[in-house]
Every structure is written in C-alpha cells, then in structure tokens.
Amino acid sequence: MGIAVHPGDIVSPDDNGVMVPKATSGAVVKIAAARDEKETGVIRAPLDGSDIPELSGMKNLRLRRAPASENWW
C-alpha cells in the first residue's frame, strides 16, 4: 500500500517516510522553521549562562517530598 505523490509535494525519506502535500507545504515549513528556531535557542541558552530551570518552566514548580512512611516506589 502506498500514497500518491504529486509534483511539488515534499518527501522526506526518514524512518517514517513523511510526505507533505504541496497545498500544505507553506504552513508546514513555517511551523518547522519556528520549531527549529526554538530548539536552537534552547540549546544555546545554557551556553550563554541562562538558568535551565527557568527556561524549562520548572523554576516555579513546587515538589512535594513523600513522607518516609509512604511507599511511592
């Protein structure tokens, strides 16, 4: 079983065999570019001295320590 590929479609031969129809390719490229930009920023941030817990949204996370009597594992 296969899928129809038409002129102008984008085919990315990876493990999943992704195919993007030409009609949606502009939107997909914009989303991919935004994701790439965000990931590049996340990779560079610690190298620039940024606070990793703050970047990840974990800085304000409140964790609860389980009482010793509580078998959580």
N, C-alpha and C positions, 0 to 999 in steps of 0.2 A: 504494500500500500504506500502511496506517495502523496505528494502535494504538488499542485500546479504552480510553476514558476513562470512569471511573465517578464518581458523586457522592462527594465527599470527597477525590478524588485531587488532587495538587498538580501544576499545569502551569506551567512557567517557560519562556515563549516567548523563548529566546535562539537563538544560531546553531545549537545542537544540538537544540533543541526538547525539553528534558528534561521527563519526566513521572515523578512518583513516586507509586506506588500508596498508597492510604490505609493499608494494612496495615503498610507500612514507613516511613511518613512521620515517625513519632515518632523513630525511630533516625536517620533522615537529618537531621532538624532538629537533633538533639543533636550529630551529627558536624559539621554545617555551623557551628553556634554555636562549637564548640571550635576549629575551624579559623579562624574569624573572630577569635576572641579571641587566638589565637597570632599571626596576621598583624598584628593591631593592636599587639601587644607588640613585634613585630619592627620595625614602622615607628616606634614611639615610642622604642625603646631608644637609637638613636644620638642622638636629640634630647635624651635625658636623660643623655648622656655615657657610655653603655655602650660597651664595647670590641667593635667589629664582628667582628674575627676570633674572639674568644671566643664570641660569640653564634652564629656560623655553624659553630662546631666546627673551624675551621681553625687556631686558635691552636697546637694541638699537632701539626699536620700537618708532616711532615718532607719537604721538597722536595729533590730531587737535581738539581744543576746538571749538564747534559750537558757532557762534555769537548768542547773546541773541535774535535777530530778527528771527533766523532760527528755525522753529518748526520741530525739528527732531524726536519728540516722537509722 
